[in-house]
Amino acid sequence: MKRAGNELLQFLAGLAMLIAGLFIFAQKVTVTSGFFGMGLRIGGFYMSNGLIMVPFIIGIVWMFASGGSFPSKAVTAAGVLIIILAVIMTTNIRLTHVTLYEWALILVLIFGGAGLLARVLFGSGHASKEQQPEDPQISRTKKQMDSIEAELERMKKNQ
């Protein structure tokens, strides 16, 4: 029972460390988007913001005109996917000024908490049973039972 309480304490401590580390990290990050005024560059092909919307508009018009055929839905879905990719690819994530102490604290909290959670969630429960020494009285009783069973087997064979 003591082991289960210890695992619960480790789980709660790891969860608290992870949440605190992620909170501090989120406070030190600035997220900006350059979607307006920028386009989407995929390889050597450049699509401005207006061109990004064209596949979506064509798909919507085609879907209403054809009554919802599969190709029209595929073009509309591709248009939505291109818009989502454009927003994600033009998002800039920057870490604001942090001291080395703050950075080390953030990393220790995030990865230490994740490590504690991983130990509790993915650790094997068999290790605690193997580490406990066996009671000498129990081992003596097991040996006596084995010898009695062996004697009974010998007696059965002699009959």
Secondary structure as UniProt FT lines:
FT   HELIX           2..27
FT   STRAND          29..33
FT   TURN            36..37
FT   STRAND          40..42
FT   TURN            43..44
FT   STRAND          45..47
FT   HELIX           49..66
FT   HELIX           70..89
FT   STRAND          91..95
FT   HELIX           100..122
FT   HELIX           126..131
FT   HELIX           136..158
//
